[in-house]
Amino acid sequence: MSQIDTVLTPTTHDLGQFEVRRVLPARARSMVGPFIFVDQFGPAQLDLGSGMDVRPHPHINLATVTWLFEGAIDHRDSLGSFSTIRPGQVNLMTAGRGIVHSERSPASERKTGPKLYGMQTWLALPDGREEIDPAFEAVTDLPVIEDGRARAIVIMGELWGARASTTTHADTIYAEIVLEPGGAIPLEDDADERAIMLVGGEASVDGHELEKYTLNVLQPGRDMTLESKSGARVMLLGGEAFETRRHAWWNFVSSSRERIEQAKADWRAGRFPTVPGDEEEFIPLPEGAPKTVTYP
């Protein structure tokens, strides 16, 4: 029996100078643990003087997690937070009852042509915690597990006996795994749901070859081995299974459709807070059926 339960193929959005590959939500599966949205972008080298500009936009009832392999992104939000995200740093923004943020390439990066290569994920907040106060944290002191030709950074949760200090609202596992040629690492059965994505190189799970950028949902209740002959970068994600269904519309996630309708009305009417230092622009509420998230 295959160790892979489901293979999800991403939808690729060509944004001109870089591509975004969206693998969750999918028709075949909407969540893996608390993860309800998974984007992989790049690798890309943007033109001199240009950059990524995601204008201010709102979120509710979720937490966004930004993780970079290359490049830098300036984060600003309506709490007044400012952080330049770089490789090795996880940015966790908890929307809760409502937050607005923007993501843009730093001015220093634009001068030399920004690099973009990383992951953007959303985690649904669990029942009873969807309307918590919004919050932001940037964490750089993350556990690193090294074993010969394998190296893993624990971004969220606990893996291989090491726990990240990053806040988790539900049981969560999230890690970047880098395998050198001939490297291998165990994938222990330590979560309700787990999935892996190959984002660079080549790798296999117990002999099952992984296709780049697909999300491979692993069979529950089974220990496995991830290995690579020539080297790889792999993301591992998952956590506790949610019993209550989540709905997603544009940048809003909630267990309540009525709550999403309220958020739509609030954004249309300008009742969300503004982003200090980025008040001039915003992404308007889309008409009709939108993409889950809008990139300009």
Secondary structure by P-SEA (a helix, b strand, c coil): cccccbbbbbbbbbcccbbbbbccccccccccccccbbbbbccccccccbbbbbcccccccbbbbbbbccbbbbbbccccccccccccbbbbbbbcccccbbbbccccccccbbbbbbbbbbbbbcccccccccbbbbbcbbbbbbcccbbbbbccccccccccccccccccccbbbbbcccbbbbbcccccbbbbbbcccccccccccccccbbbbccccbbbbbbbcccbbbbbbccccccbbbbbccccccccaaaaaaaaaaaaaccbbbbccccccccccccccccccccc
